Amino acid sequence: MTIYSPEGNIIHEAPVLSSAAIRCELMGDFYVELPFETEEYIDFPRGSYIPYKGRKFNIMDDVVPELNAPARGYRYSLKFWGQQHLMKHRRLFWLNTSNAEAVFSDTTTLKSFATLVVDNMNDYEGRGTIPWRVGLIPEDKAEVTANIKFSGSSCWDAINDIAKAFDVEWWVDDNFFQTTINFGKCELGEAIALRAGEIIKNLPASKGVSSNYGTRFYVFGGVKNIPSDYLETSQGGVTNHISEKRLHLPNGKKYIDAWENIDPNDIVEQVVFFDNIFPKNTETITSVEIIDREIVEGETNKAYILVCNDTPFVPDDIMEGETLAGVFTSGSLEGREFELQINKDKWDKKFEIVASVEFAGETSVIIPNEYLYPKAGDTFILTGVKLPEERMAAAEGELLVAGNKHAEKNSRDTDVYDCPTNPVYCFDNDISLSLGQKVILHGEQFGEEGRESRIQGYEKVLDKEYEATYSVGDNQKRRWRNLLNGADVSVLDYEKQPKIYPLIHHLISQSPTGQAVKRLSSTVEQTQQGVNKVQLVNEQLLAKVNSLSADIGIVKQLDNYNIVKCNNIVASINDVISRVKPLEATLLTLQADANTEGSILNIVTEATGWKDITN
């Protein structure tokens, strides 16, 4: 393998030994390890590189070889790092000032934070640096904002803080001309089956289970704007036993289960807090007044007064023992919280900001100031105040939504499997998988359909890329037992719709989120011209099934699972068979029309006589 200097000159032709490998981990290390021996000392300066698979891998640390005494030579073990590791060498600065700042906070969108990192990387003066750009941003995160503080952070630490704040993954695509940083979920391509004896040698035991995993979640909101009498009842009733008053789930709901009718043996309890969810009333600034005020001793500073002509707040709303404060939700102060002062004796709908003094080394900064200040149209939330019951109810509803999302995410299977490849099979079939590639693990423990996962990391022999070990895992839903079998089917209202129940043999949830309907296997064995197997990968069908389930309550938790697998439209019910037989022509065209949800719905409609199935 040819090793080049930072300037592009050949330094050395290194042999590729069996111990040479490339290693990759999602949001982690990505490097090529190249061990070899030489008779003479060779200087490999930082910035030296190798090309591999269209990427540029650089030496980013000082190289000190080991003296190979018996051979009177030198033993090297060079690590060539992917471009993403340059983020460890670059500090993150706020670049929008004449003097770059290393200690700052910002409240903005994911794309804006990503752009800040990219701008810093493009400002990096390391030799051979490839231009950086922002790539994928998830649609559901496009308008979301977060407040993040940086204190001399490296770009590497910053990008991980950003990913954590927005609950996304990051990964880098690069070539010799451009480095692109992406956000979202690193999941690529059509799923590839991994079976023992084929692509992989065997399916080893799993490793790693998230400490956040649970099946029963006790969910609490924040402590702000919670009155002292919240949820108090008479002696002997339900009481609040926690040490501080927090927002609770609505309607006396104590917890959220990952699925309905959970077996007691499956219960794993977790407690989760959402401090940012509390009763809120948004105030809008009508105008801003600026007066002289001594904030720093011995100095004349500027104080900012917020005029809110439409505020419903009155001084009596301040809760006893609480400090009136405001959290900005828009403008240049977004995400910052300040104590507020008012004229209680003559209420004039004005709130004066009690300025904060922040320090960066020996330099002090007063906020608000001429750069960070409120203006008309900015919004903020009052804290330390009593709010109407409807605001409390709205906050409880918001908490329920957040709790359901948390339960759905953290009740998933986080096991990771290190799967060694079958190199002969992979060579014959030219199979070499990349980071994020979707796969399906097949084994008895995963049932007939297998476990949909992805490649989260790998190690490949450099000169034999088919000889590899793939780390396979994902936050996939666990395979729930008895989702419908054994459940109370009285919710079907059998007397009202007697013909629909035979069509639903069982519903189980085991495919990952995003695969709305992986497969609809339909066996109609007793029809004259029946169709043996139909596959529907159709999110429209999911919408129809969701609508149906909402109306008749077949699966109350369908929205929590997001996935439906309809696995056998029962052919053993005489009533169904008798109605299907006259529909030979429709059945014969079903397979050709498999991607159209109307075909299957029409069959069910005509077979059952239920004309309101789509309502």
N, C-alpha and C positions, 0 to 999 in steps of 0.2 A: 504494500500500500504506500502510495506516494504522500510524503509529508512536505508541505509548503511553508515557506516563511510568510510573515505578515504581508510582505511585498509581492508574494506570488512566485518566488523562486524555489526550486526544488532543494530541500535540505537533505532528505534521506529516503531511500526505498526500504521500507520495513517489511520483514516477512510477516505473514498472517498466520499465527500459530493457533492451535486448537483452543487455547485459553482466551483468545481475543473474542470480545463479545460486545454487543450493543444492548443497553439497558434503558428502559423507559417506564415511567410511572406517572399516572395522571396527576397534574399539579405538583409534580415532584421532579426527581432527577431524570435527566435524559443525556446519556453520554456513550461514547465509544471507548472501550478500554483496549489498549494495544500494547501488550508486553513483548519485548524482544531483547536481544543481547548484541553488543557491539564490541569490537576490539579497541576502538578509540572513543574518546569522549566527544560527544556531539552536543552543541548548544541548541536547545529548542526554546526560543524566546516566547514570551506570552504573545498571543495573537497568531502563532503558527497554527496551521489548520490542515484538515483532510477533507476531501469531498466524499460523501457517501450517500447513495440513493437520492441524489439531487439536493442534498442538504450540506451545509457547511458547519463542521464541528471544529471548535477552537480550543487550543490550550489556554487556560485562563489562570493558571497558577505557575509559580516558579517550579522548574523541573530540576530535581536533584537525583541523579541515578545512584544505584547501589553498586558498590565496588564488587565485582565478581572475581574474587581473589584466585580461585583455582585456574580460571581461564585467563587471568591477567587482563580482564576487560571490564565492561560495564553492563549492568542489568537495568533496563528501563521498563517502567510500567506507566505509559502515558495515558492520560485521560483527556479526551477531546469532548468538550461540552457543547450541547445544542445552544442555539442563539438565545433561548429564553434565560439561560443562566447569566447572561450579561446584566440582567436586572438585579443580580446580587451585588454587582460592582458599581451600580449607579444609585446615588441618593435621590430621593424625591424632593423636588423644590417647587414652591409656588412661583411660577415664572412670569406672572402678570404684573410685576413691579420692576423698578429699575434695579433693585437689589433682591436677588432670589432669596426667599424665606424657606427655612427648613422646618420650622415649627408653626403649624397652622391647622385650622379646621375648615371644612367646607361642607355645605349641604347642597347636593345637586344630584343629577341623574347618573345612572351607570355609564352611559356613553360619555358624559362629561368627565367622570373620573378616569375612564379608560383613555380618553384623549389626553388628559394630564400626564398619565404614565407614558403614553406614546411620545408626547412632546418632550418629556425628559429623556427618553431613550434616544430620540433623534438629536438631542442636544449633547449626547454623550460623545466624548472625544477619543474613545478607544479606537485603536487601529483596526481597519477592516470592518467597521460597524456597518451593518446592512440597514437600510431605511425601514422604519416601523410604521404600521398603520393599524387602525381599529377595524376588526372584522365583524363577526356576528354579534348581535345584541338581541336577546329574546324579546318578542313583541309584548309579552305580558309584563316586562320590566322597563319598557321604553319610557313611561311617564312616572315611574316610581322614583322617589328621592330618598336619600339617606344622609345622615350627618356622620362624618368620619374625621377624626383628629390624627394628624401625623406629627411625629416628633423625631425628625432626623431619620425617618424610615428609609430603608432601601426600597427600590422599586419592586423587588421581589416580595418583601414583607407587605408593601402597600397593595400589590395586586391580590395577595391573599386576604388582606383585610377588606378590600373592596368586594371580593367574591363572597366572603362571609356575610358582609352587611346586606348584600342583595340575594343571598341564598342561591348562588349559581356556581358553576365550575368555570375554569379558564383553561385554555390550551393554545398552543402556538403552532401555526403553519408557517414554514419558511422555505426559501430557496436562496440562490445566490444573489437575488435581486431585491427581495422584500421579505420582511418578517411581519406576520399578521397575528394579532392576539384576539382570540374569540372568547365569548362568554355564552353560558347556557348550560346545556348538558351535552357532553362529548359522547354522542351516540350516532353512528354512521352506518349506512348501507343496509341491505336486506340481511335478515338473520341467517347465519350459517350454522348447521347442525354439528355439534361436537359429540361424537360417540366413541366410546372405548373400542380400540381396534381399528378405527378409521383415522381421523385427524389427530386424535389424542390417544396415548397409550392406555391410560386408565383415568379414572375419576377419583382423585385422592380425597381425604377428609378435608372438610372446610376449616378455615381459620378466620378469626376476627368476627366479633359480633358487637354491634354498636351498643354502648352503654345507655343510649337514649331509647332503645327498643322497649316497647310496651304494648299492651293490648287494652288497658284501662287507664285513662288519663284524667287526673284531677286538675282542672284548669282554673286559674285565677288571673284576674286582671290587675290593673294598677291600684295605687293607694290614693291618687289625687282625686279631689272632689267627691270623696266618699263620706257621707254624713255619719255621725256617731251612732244614730239609731238604725243604720242600714242592716236589715235582716234580723233584727232583734225580735224575739218572740217571748211569750210568757213561759214561766218555769215549766219544764217538762216537754216543751216543744223542741223543734229543731233550732239549735243554737250555733253560733259561730265560735269555734274553739281555737282559731288561729290568733296569734298575738297581735296582729295588725289588721285593720279593716281593709279588705281588698274587694274588688268587683268580683261577683260570682256569675255563674251561668244562669240563664233565665229560667223562670218557672220552677224553681227549686231543683233543677237538674244538678245532681251531685258530681257526675263524671261523664266522660264520653268513652264508649266502648268501640273498639276497632271493627267489630261486627256484631250483629244482633244475635241474641240467644247464645251468648258465649258460654262455653263449658267452663266451670270453675277451675279445672285443671289448666286451662289456657290463659288464665288471668295473670298478667304481669303489670303491676301498678307503676305509674310514673306521675310525678307532679310537675306541672309546667306553669310558668308565670309570664304574662304579657304586660309588662309595666307601662307600655305606651298606650294601652287600651283603658280608658276611663271616661266618665261622663264629660262631654265637651260642649261648649257653645262658642262658635267662632265669632270674633269681633273684627270689624273692618274699620281701618283708620280713615277718617274723613279728611283730616289735615294734621300737620305737625307744627308745633311751636318750638322754637329754640331760645333758651334763656341762658344767661351766665350763672354758673354755679361752681363753687369750690368742691371739686371731686378729689383731686390730689392736693394735700396740704400745702398752702403757700402759693397755689396756682389758681388762675381763673380759667375754668373749663366750660364746655358747653353741655347743657342738659337738654334732653329731648322729651317733649310732652306730646302724648298721643291724644288727639281729639276724636272721639267716637260718638257722633251725633245720634246714631241709631242703636246704641247699646241698650239692652234691657236690664243691665246690671244696676243695682243700687247698693249703697254701702252695707245695708242689712244682710246682703247675700254672703258676706265674708263669714266663714265658719269660725267659731270660737277656737282660739288657740292656733289658727292657721295664718300664714303669711300670704298676702295677695301677690300673685306673680303672673307673668304672661310668657307663653311659649310661642314664638313666631312660627307661622306655617307657610309664609311666603316672603319674598323680598330678599334683600342682601343679608338680613339677620335670621333667615330661615333656620330652624333647628336650635336656636339659642333661647335660653330662658333668663328672664330678668325679674327681680323684685320690682313691684310697682307701688307708687305712693299716690293717694287721692286726698281730696278735700272732703272729709266726712261731714263737716258741719254745713258746708254749702256745696252740695254735689253739683258739679258742672260738666260731667261726662268727659273728664280729662284724666288721663293716667300718665304720671311722670315716671320715666324709666330710671331706676337706680343703677347707674353705670357700674360695670365691672372693670377691674384692672387686671390684665393678663401680663405675664412676664415671659420673655424669651431671652434667657440669659440675664444680663443686667439691664436690658431694655424693657420698659413698661409701656403697655398699650392700653388706652382707655377705649372701651366699646360701650355704646356707639361712638363713632367718630366720623370724620369727613369722608371716609371710604366705606365704612359699614354703618349704615344709618337707616331709620325707618322713613317711609314716605307714604303719601296718600294712596289708598288702595291695597296696602299690605294688610295681612291678616294675622291674628294671634289668638290663642286660646287662654282664657283666664283659669288659674288654678287657685285652690284655697277657698272655693266658693260653693254654695249650695245651688243646685240646678233643678229644674222641673222634673217630674217623674218620667216624662217622655224621653228626656235626655238619658236618664238612667236606663230605661228600657232599650234605647238605641245602643248604648254601650254594651249592655248584656248580649244583645243580638250580634254585635260585632265580635264579641268575645267567643260566642258559639261558633261563628264562621271560622275564626282563627284557630280555635280548638279542633274543629273537624279537620282542617287542613293539616295541622300538626299531627293528629292521630293517624291520618291517612299516610303521611310521610314516614312516621316513626314506628309504624306497625309492620314494616316491611322486612323481608329477609335480607340481612346485610352480610351473609356469609360469603367468603371469598375462597375460590378454589385455584390452586396452582396446578395447572394441567400441562404435563409434558407431552410434546408432540410425538407422533409416529412419523419419523423423518422420511421413511421410504414412501409411505402413502402421500405425504405432503409434497415430496419431490415429484412423484408420478403425476400428481394432480395440480402442481404448481400453486400450492396454498401457503401463503405467508400473510398473516393477519396483522392489522395495524391497530393503533390505539383508538378506542371507541367503537370498533367493529361490533355490530350486534351478533350475538350467537345464541344458540339454544343448547343447553346442557341436557343430555339424555342419560337417564339412570332410573333405576327402580324407585328411588326416593322422590323423583320428580313427576311420577305419573306418566301417562301415555303421551301427553303433549310436551313434556320437558319443562325446563326452567329457562325462560328468556332472560338473558344477561348481556354483558358486553365485555370487551377486553379493556381492563383497567390498568394494565401494565404488561411488560414482557421482558424476557431476556433471550437473545438469539446469538448463536455462534456466528461470528462475523463472516467466515468464509463458507458457512453452511446454514443459511438463514432458515432452512426447513427444520433444523434441529433447534427447538426453542421450548421455552416454558411460558405459558400464558397465564396471567392472573385474571381470573374470570369472576366477575361479581357485579352486583347492582343492588339498588334498594328496591327489590321486587317484593310484591305482596306475598306473604306466606300463604300456603294452601290451606284455606279454611275448611274445616270439617263441618258437615251438617248445616250448610248455609240454607238449603231448602228442605232436604231430606230430613224428616223427623220434626220439622218446624210446624207451627200451627198454620194449617192451610185454610182455616175458617175465614181468613181475610179475603179469600178469593170470591166470597159471596157466590157460592156454587149454585144456589137456587136461582140466582138472577142470570148468571152466565154459565149454564151447565156444560156447554160444549167447548169452552176454551181450556179448561183444566186438563183434559186428556192430551192436549198439544204440548203441555209443559211437563216434561219428565223430570228434569232437574236443572237448576241453574247454579253454577259455581263460578267463582272468581279466582282466576289463577294466572291470567296474562298480565304483563306490566302495563302501567299507565301509558297511554299513547297508542296502544294497539286496541282500538275501540272494540272491534270484533275480529279476533284472529281467525276463527274458523267456525262455520256453521255446518255441522255434519248432519245430514238429513237422510235417514234410511226409511224408505217407504217400500218394504219388501213385498207387500201383498198387492201392489198395483200391477196391472198387466204390462205397462210400459214404464215402470217407475225409474227413478233416478237413484243410483246407489250412493253417490257422494256429490255434494255441492259445497264449494268453498266460497264464502262471502267475506271479503275484507272491506267492510263498508261502514263508515261512521254514521251514515244516514240510518242504517238499520238500528244502531245503538239508540239514536234519537227516538225512533219509533218504539223500541222496547222500553226506553225510559218513560215515554209518554204512557204506554200501556201499563207499566208497573205503577206509575203514579196514580192512575185511575182505579185500579183494582187491588193495589197493595200486594202484588206477588212478591216483590222483594223491596222491603222498606228501606234498606240501606244501599240501593243500587247506585245512588249518586256518590256514596262514600267509596264504593269499589271502582266506579268508572268503567269497569270492564264487565262484559257479560259473555259467557260462553254457553250457547244453546247447544247442548250435546244430546241429541236424539229427539226428534219429533216423533212421538210414540206411534208406531204402526199397529200396535196390538189392540187398540180400542176399536171395536166394531163400528161404533158410530162414525169415527173418523174415516175408517177404511171405506165404508159405504158412501161417504160423501166425496172421497178423493177419487174413486174409480171413474166417475163421469168426467173427470178433468184430465184425461190422458193427454190431450193436445197441449194443454198448459204445462203438464209435467215434462213432456218431451222437450219443450223449449226452455225449461228452467235453467239448465246448465249453461246454455248460451247466453242467457239473460241474467247470469249470476251476480253481476255487479249492480243490478237494478233492484232496489229494495221493494219496488212495486210488485214484482213477480211473486215473491214469497208472501207478501201481505195479501195479495189477491187470492192466493191459494187458501190461506188461513181464513180469509173473509168468507169465501164461498164454501169452504169445508165446514165451517162452523155456523154459517148463517148469521154471524154477528156483523152487521153493517156499520157499526160505530167504532170499529177497531182503531181507526186513525184519529178519533176525537179524544 
